[in-house]
Amino acid sequence: MEMQFATNELSEPKAEIVTIQADNDSETLAIEPQMSSAAEAGRQFAKTAADIMANLPAYTIQLFQRYRSVFIALGWLFIALIALKLVGAVLGAINAILFGQSFLELIGLAYCVWFINRYLLTGSKRRELSQQIDRIKQQVLGEANS
């Protein structure tokens, strides 16, 4: 089955040539036919699309300049999601290893015991920890919050 398309409505209109003869003089006139509204709309759409495509690099640069902070925030969010996915994959792989999860729990328990012994058993060690925390707060928050 063969399909045929009528292209005369969207094709370029051709001028009609009319010859008028009066006595000895002959005059040739070219008459431009009126374009149909569908053809005119198609032509306007094609012109607008061509203008947009020609100015696309400028539009893109303006978009990135106007919304730069939004794109940076989205980029950081995307990087954070990828990092979380990688950390999850690594932890999943470690948990799949025989005794991998138990080994990590043992390391965490050993660190808790060391921290309690180092900083929380006596009053002088607790004061030392409090002073270290205050120094870190000053470094992070600035001198105004002392």
N, C-alpha and C positions, 0 to 999 in steps of 0.2 A: 504494500500500500504506500503510495507516494503522496506526500503532502505538498501543497502549493501555497505560497504566501503571496498576498497582494501587497506590493511595495509602492504602488503609485501614490498613496497618501503620504508616506513618509519620505519619498524621494524628492530630490530637488525639482521644484516646479519649472517648467519650460515656458518660454515666452511664445506667444502666438504671433505669427507674422501675417499681417493683413495687407493686401494690396488694394488700393483704391484708385480707380481710373476715372478721370473726368476729362472728356474731350481728348486733347493731345498730351496732357500732363498725367503722369502716373506717380503716385506717392506711396511709399511703403512705410507702414507703421508697425512698431513692435508693442504689443499689449501684454503687460504683465498680469497673469491671473492672480486672484486672491488666494492666499494660503489658507488651508483649513485650520480651525482652531486647535485641533489635535496636533497637527504638524508644527504650529507655532509654539504650543506648549512643550513639545518635544525638543524643539530647537532652543527654547529658553532654558529648559532643564539641562541640556547638554552644555550650553554656555556657562551656566552656573557651576556645574560639576567640573568643567575645565578650569574655571577661575579658582575654585577651591583646591583642586589638585595642583595648580601652579603655585598657589600660596601656602601649601601644606607645610613646608619647612618653617616658614615664618609663624604660622599658627602654632606649630608644635613648640617652638622656642618660647613664644609668649605664654603658652600654657605652663611649661615647666618653670618659667620665671615667676609667674603669678602664684603658683601653688607649690613652690619649692619646699617649704617646710612640711607640707602634707606628704609630699613624695618621700622626703627624708624619713619622716616618722613611719610611713608604710614600709620603707626599706628596712629600717631597724626592726620593726615588728616581724617582717618576713625572715630576717636573719635570726631573730630570737626563736621563732618557731622551728626553723631548721636546726638550730643548736639543741633545742629541747628534744626534737626527734632523734638527733644523733646520740644524745646522752641516754635517752630511753633505749635505743638500739644497743649501745654499749652495755648498759646495765642488764638488759635482757640476755645478752650474750654471756655476761659474767654469771648471771643466775642459772644459765643452762649448763655451765661447767659444774661437774661434780664437786661439792663442798665449796663452791664459789660464794654462794650467799652466806653460808656459815662463817667463812673466812672474813668477809666484810663485816658481819655482825661482831665477830671477835675483835676486829680492829677498832670498831666504834666503842665497844665496851671498854677496851684497854685505854682509849683516849679519855673516856669519862672518868675512869679511876684515876688517871694521871692528873686531870684537871681538878678533881676534888681534892686530891692530895696536895697539889701545888698551890691552889688559891683559896680553898674554902675551909680548911681545917682550923686554922688559927686566926685570931683577930688581926695580927700584923699583916698576914698574907691577904686577908680580905681588904684591908686599907690599901695595900699595894695595888690590888686589882682595881679598886675604885679610882685610885689616882691615874692608872693607865687608861681607864675608860674616860675619865674627864679630859685627859690629854688628847685622846682620839676625837672626842666631841669638839674640842677647841680647834683642832686641825680641820675637821670636816665643816663645822658650822661657822667658823671664824672667831675673831676675838670678841665680838659683841656679846656672845652668849657665855661669858666666863663666870 
